[in-house]
Amino acid sequence: MPLSIPMGVSSPVALDHRHHLSTQRLRYSAMATRLTDISQMDVQAALDQMRSLAFSSRPQVVYKTAYYRKQTKNHWSRDDPAFAVLQAVFLTIATLAYSVAFRTTIMGGLGFLLYSLLWNWLVPGFVLATIGREIANRHLSGTQSSSHVRQSVEW
């Protein structure tokens, strides 16, 4: 006998879908808030990480801070988008300097800026992050005992 759902009552699948959508909206809202609230960003730590990765021969220092974050907060990613925001700012400065050095028009400089930020930085970042996350979650996450928390790579 098929299970019938009374009128006006949503199915469990519909309720789960609505809950998932509202959770995603809250997550995107929190990300947008973090992107625009500079006082919440740890700019100094992001600059230290950039300096360690670019000029030092010791990238293990950056790994150690990420490892400590994993041990205390149970996630590998940074809470704030300061690293990405600083990358975008530095790319914008370099793009504008390039445009000034080669005496492009204002519209040409803005077009080059948008091309650099969107096509050369944002799109490849999204693609590589998505592919890396899928590979890691499908093939690299090991099965552990039932007492361990399920580990997954965040996007």
C-alpha positions in Angstrom: 0.0 0.0 0.0 1.6 3.3 -1.0 2.3 5.9 1.7 0.1 9.0 1.2 0.9 12.4 2.6 -2.1 14.5 3.8 -2.9 17.8 2.0 -0.9 20.8 3.2 1.9 18.6 4.6 5.2 18.7 2.8 7.1 15.5 2.0 10.3 14.8 3.9 12.3 15.2 0.7 10.8 18.7 0.1 11.4 19.7 3.7 15.0 18.5 3.4 15.4 20.4 0.2 14.0 23.6 1.7 16.3 23.2 4.7 19.3 22.7 2.4 18.4 25.9 0.4 18.0 28.0 3.5 21.3 26.7 4.9 23.0 27.6 1.6 21.5 31.1 1.7 22.8 31.6 5.2 26.3 30.4 4.2 26.4 32.7 1.2 25.2 35.6 3.3 27.9 34.9 5.9 30.5 34.8 3.1 29.4 38.1 1.6 29.5 39.7 5.1 33.1 38.4 5.6 34.2 39.7 2.2 33.0 43.2 3.0 33.9 43.5 6.7 37.6 44.4 6.8 37.6 44.7 10.6 36.9 41.0 10.9 39.8 40.0 8.6 43.1 38.9 9.9 45.1 40.8 7.4 48.4 40.6 9.3 48.2 36.8 9.4 47.4 36.7 5.7 50.3 38.9 4.8 52.6 36.7 7.0 51.4 33.7 5.1 52.0 35.3 1.8 55.5 36.4 2.8 56.3 32.9 4.0 55.1 31.3 0.8 56.7 33.9 -1.6 60.0 34.8 0.0 60.9 32.1 2.5 62.2 28.7 2.0 60.0 27.4 4.8 56.5 26.8 3.6 56.1 24.3 6.5 55.4 27.3 8.7 52.1 28.0 6.8 51.3 24.3 7.0 51.8 24.4 10.8 49.3 27.2 11.3 46.8 25.4 9.1 47.4 22.2 11.1 46.8 24.0 14.4 43.6 25.5 13.0 42.5 22.0 12.0 43.2 20.7 15.5 41.4 23.5 17.3 38.5 24.3 14.9 38.3 21.0 12.9 38.6 22.6 9.5 41.6 23.3 7.3 40.3 26.5 5.6 40.7 30.0 7.0 37.7 31.7 8.6 38.3 34.9 6.9 38.8 35.7 3.2 41.8 38.0 3.9 44.2 36.0 1.8 42.0 36.0 -1.3 41.1 39.7 -0.8 44.8 40.6 -0.6 45.5 38.5 -3.7 42.8 40.4 -5.6 44.1 43.8 -4.3 47.7 43.0 -5.4 46.5 41.7 -8.8 44.5 45.0 -9.2 47.6 47.1 -8.4 49.8 45.1 -10.8 47.2 45.3 -13.5 46.8 49.1 -13.1 50.6 49.5 -13.1 50.8 47.5 -16.3 48.1 49.6 -17.9 49.8 52.9 -16.9 53.2 51.6 -18.0 51.9 50.7 -21.5 49.7 53.8 -21.7 46.4 52.1 -22.4 43.1 54.0 -22.4 40.9 54.0 -19.3 38.4 51.7 -20.9 41.3 49.4 -22.1 42.7 49.4 -18.6 39.4 48.6 -17.0 38.8 45.8 -19.5 42.2 44.4 -18.8 41.5 44.6 -15.0 38.3 42.7 -15.4 39.9 40.2 -17.7 42.7 39.7 -15.2 40.5 39.4 -12.1 37.7 37.3 -13.6 39.2 35.2 -16.3 42.8 34.7 -15.1 42.2 34.6 -11.3 38.6 33.8 -10.3 37.5 31.3 -13.0 40.7 29.1 -12.8 40.4 29.3 -9.0 36.8 28.1 -9.0 37.6 25.3 -11.5 40.7 24.0 -9.7 39.1 24.2 -6.3 36.0 22.3 -7.5 38.1 19.6 -9.3 40.5 19.3 -6.3 37.6 19.0 -3.8 35.9 16.3 -5.9 39.0 14.3 -6.3 39.9 14.6 -2.6 36.4 13.7 -1.4 35.9 10.8 -3.8 39.3 9.2 -3.8 41.5 10.4 -1.0 39.2 10.3 2.0 39.9 7.2 3.9 37.5 5.1 5.8 38.2 5.2 9.5 36.6 3.6 12.5 33.1 4.6 13.6 34.5 6.7 16.4 36.1 9.2 14.0 34.3 12.2 12.6 33.8 12.0 8.8 36.4 14.1 7.1 35.7 16.0 3.9 37.5 18.7 2.0 35.7 22.1 2.0 35.4 24.1 -1.2 
